[in-house]
C-alpha cells in the first residue's frame, strides 16, 4: 500500500488541522485526504469565513476527469482552493452538484496533478461501490483519513434508507415526497480512532472517502458526511456510478 506522510499531524482535541500546501512539498501532487477550502462564502459576514473540508477522489469518465468534494462546503460558491482561503491556490471549479449525496464534482485546472494511489495512512481507493455491494459488506472495516483527524477506522454496520441529510446550519433539501426507489441510501458506521465529540470530528472529515479495508476491493463505500453520538453516515454512491 502506497503511503505518503502528513507534514502536519491533525488533532481534534487540540483543534489542529493539516493545512499543508501539498502542491509545494514532496511530489507536488494532490490526493485524497488533503485540505480543500471554499472562497469567502459571505462577503457581508464579519469576520469573513471560508469552509474547509477533506478532498475525495479523482473520477474518470471517458476523457472527463473530476475530483470529488463535500458539496456542503460550497453553499454559494464554486471556486475550490488548496489549502485555504484567501492565500491558497485556486485549483478548480465545482461543475456538477449532487445535493442528495452531498457530493460536488470539481474540474481541476490543467496544471494540477491528483493521484488516487496514495491516501496517507488509509487504504488507497480504486473504485466506487454501489449500495447493492455495500449491503453485503456488513462487518467490514473501512478507513478514512481527514484533515482534522488523521486516519480513523469505521466498522460498517448496515445500510439506512432515509431522506437526504444535511450538515448543521445548512438549508434542507426541498421535497414533497420521496419515492422508495429514489430515496438516499447511506452506509452506517461505528467510528473508532478519533478522539473528541462526533460533530467536531465530522467538521473536518467531511468529503473524505471511506475505503473498504477488509475485502481487498479498495472500494469507496461513500464520502464521509455526518456523525452523531452513535453513528457516522456516508451517502451511497449509486447515482454517481450510474452517471
C-alpha positions in Angstrom: 0.0 0.0 0.0 1.5 3.3 -1.1 1.7 5.8 1.7 2.6 9.5 2.0 3.2 11.0 5.4 1.3 14.1 6.5 3.5 17.1 7.0 1.3 18.2 9.9 -0.4 15.8 12.4 -4.0 16.8 13.0 -5.7 16.6 16.3 -9.4 17.0 17.1 -8.8 17.7 20.8 -6.2 20.4 20.1 -8.1 21.8 17.1 -5.2 21.3 14.7 -5.9 20.7 11.1 -3.4 19.7 8.4 -3.2 22.9 6.3 -0.1 21.9 4.4 0.2 23.0 0.8 0.9 19.6 -0.8 1.4 21.3 -4.2 4.7 22.7 -2.7 6.1 19.7 -1.0 7.2 16.2 -2.0 5.9 15.1 -5.4 3.7 18.2 -5.7 0.6 16.1 -6.2 -2.8 16.3 -4.5 -4.5 13.2 -3.3 -7.4 12.0 -1.1 -7.2 13.5 2.4 -5.8 17.0 1.7 -7.4 20.3 2.7 -9.9 22.0 0.4 -11.4 25.4 1.0 -14.2 27.5 -0.5 -13.6 31.1 -1.3 -15.1 33.6 1.1 -18.7 32.5 1.1 -20.4 35.5 2.6 -18.8 38.8 1.8 -21.2 40.6 4.2 -20.2 38.5 7.2 -17.7 39.8 9.7 -15.3 38.3 10.0 -15.4 36.7 6.6 -15.3 33.0 6.6 -14.4 30.1 4.3 -15.4 26.4 4.8 -12.7 23.7 4.9 -13.3 20.0 4.1 -11.2 16.9 3.1 -10.6 16.1 -0.6 -12.2 13.0 -2.1 -11.1 11.0 -5.1 -10.4 11.6 -8.8 -13.0 10.1 -11.1 -12.7 9.4 -14.8 -15.5 9.0 -17.3 -14.1 8.8 -20.8 -11.9 11.8 -21.3 -13.5 13.8 -18.5 -12.0 13.8 -15.0 -13.4 15.3 -11.8 -12.3 15.4 -8.2 -15.0 14.9 -5.6 -15.6 17.3 -2.7 -18.1 17.7 0.1 -20.8 19.8 -1.6 -21.9 21.3 1.7 -18.5 23.2 1.8 -19.6 25.2 -1.2 -23.1 26.5 -0.3 -22.9 29.6 -2.6 -19.6 29.5 -4.4 -17.8 27.2 -6.9 -14.2 28.1 -6.5 -12.0 25.4 -4.9 -8.8 26.4 -3.2 -5.9 24.5 -1.6 -5.1 24.5 1.2 -7.0 27.6 2.5 -8.6 30.9 1.6 -7.7 33.5 0.8 -4.0 32.7 0.3 -4.4 29.3 -1.2 -4.2 28.4 -4.9 -7.3 28.2 -7.0 -7.2 24.5 -8.1 -10.5 24.1 -9.8 -14.3 24.8 -10.0 -17.3 22.8 -8.9 -19.1 21.9 -12.2 -21.7 19.3 -11.1 -23.7 19.1 -7.9 -25.3 16.0 -6.3 -27.2 17.6 -3.5 -28.8 14.5 -2.0 -25.4 12.7 -1.8 -23.6 15.9 -0.7 -21.0 15.4 -3.5 -19.6 18.1 -5.8 -17.5 17.3 -8.9 -14.6 19.6 -9.4 -12.9 20.3 -12.7 -9.3 20.7 -11.8 -7.1 23.3 -13.5 -4.8 21.6 -16.1 -1.7 22.3 -14.1 -3.0 20.4 -11.0 -1.9 16.8 -10.6 -4.0 14.4 -8.5 -3.4 10.8 -7.7 -5.6 8.1 -6.1 -2.6 5.9 -5.5 -1.8 7.4 -2.1 -4.2 8.2 0.8 -1.8 8.9 3.7 -2.3 6.0 6.3 -5.6 4.9 4.8 -6.2 2.3 2.0 -5.9 4.0 -1.4 -9.2 4.0 -3.3 -9.7 2.0 -6.5 -13.4 2.3 -7.4 -16.8 3.4 -6.2 -19.1 0.9 -4.6 -22.9 0.8 -5.0 -25.4 0.2 -2.2 -26.0 -3.3 -3.7 -22.4 -4.1 -3.0 -22.0 -2.4 0.4 -25.1 -4.0 1.8 -23.2 -7.3 1.7 -20.2 -5.8 3.5 -21.6 -5.5 7.0 -18.8 -6.1 9.4 -16.2 -4.8 7.1 -13.7 -2.3 8.3 -13.3 1.0 6.4 -10.7 3.7 6.7 -10.9 7.4 6.2 -8.1 10.0 6.6 -9.1 13.6 7.2 -7.5 16.9 7.7 -8.8 17.2 11.3 -8.5 13.5 12.4 -5.8 11.7 10.5 -6.7 8.0 9.9 -9.8 6.7 11.5 -11.3 3.2 11.3 -15.0 2.6 10.9 -17.0 -0.6 11.2 -19.7 -0.9 8.6 -23.0 -1.7 10.4 -25.5 -1.7 7.6 -27.4 0.4 5.1 -30.0 3.0 6.1 -32.7 4.4 3.7 -33.8 7.9 4.6 -34.4 11.5 3.5 -31.2 13.2 2.4 -29.3 14.5 5.4 -27.8 18.0 5.7 -25.0 19.3 7.9 -26.0 21.6 10.8 -26.6 25.1 9.7 -27.3 24.2 6.1 -30.7 24.6 4.4 -32.7 21.4 4.0 -33.3 19.9 0.5 -36.9 20.8 -0.6 -39.1 17.8 -1.2 -42.8 16.9 -1.5 -42.4 13.1 -1.3 -39.6 10.7 -1.7 -40.3 7.5 -3.7 -38.7 4.4 -2.3 -36.7 3.8 -5.4 -35.2 7.3 -5.3 -34.6 7.6 -1.6 -31.0 8.0 -0.5 -29.2 5.0 0.9 -26.4 5.7 3.5 -23.8 3.4 5.0 -23.9 3.3 8.8 -20.5 3.2 10.6 -19.3 2.9 14.1 -16.2 5.1 14.2 -13.0 4.4 16.2 -9.7 6.1 16.4 -10.6 9.8 16.5 -11.0 11.4 20.0 -13.4 14.2 20.5 -17.1 15.0 20.1 -18.5 13.4 17.0 -19.6 16.7 15.5 -16.1 18.1 15.9 -14.7 15.1 14.1 -17.2 15.5 11.3 -16.3 19.2 10.8 -13.0 18.4 9.0 -13.6 14.8 7.9 -16.5 15.7 5.6 -15.7 14.6 2.0 -13.1 12.0 2.9 -13.6 8.7 1.1 -14.4 5.7 3.3 -12.4 2.9 1.8 -13.0 -0.8 2.3 -10.0 -2.3 4.2 -11.4 -5.8 4.7 -12.3 -7.4 1.4 -9.4 -6.4 -0.8 -11.7 -4.3 -3.1 -10.3 -0.9 -2.0 -13.8 0.3 -2.9 -15.2 3.6 -1.7 -18.4 2.9 0.2 -19.2 6.6 0.4 -17.8 10.0 1.3 -17.9 10.9 5.0 -20.8 13.3 5.8 -22.3 13.3 9.2 -21.9 11.9 12.7 -23.9 11.7 15.9 -23.3 10.1 19.2 -23.8 6.6 17.8 -23.4 6.5 14.1 -21.5 8.0 11.2 -23.1 8.4 7.8 -21.7 8.3 4.3 -24.3 8.5 1.5 -24.1 5.6 -1.0 -22.9 6.4 -4.5 -25.4 4.7 -6.8 -26.2 7.9 -8.8 -22.5 8.8 -9.3 -21.8 5.2 -10.5 -24.8 5.3 -12.8 -23.8 8.7 -14.3 
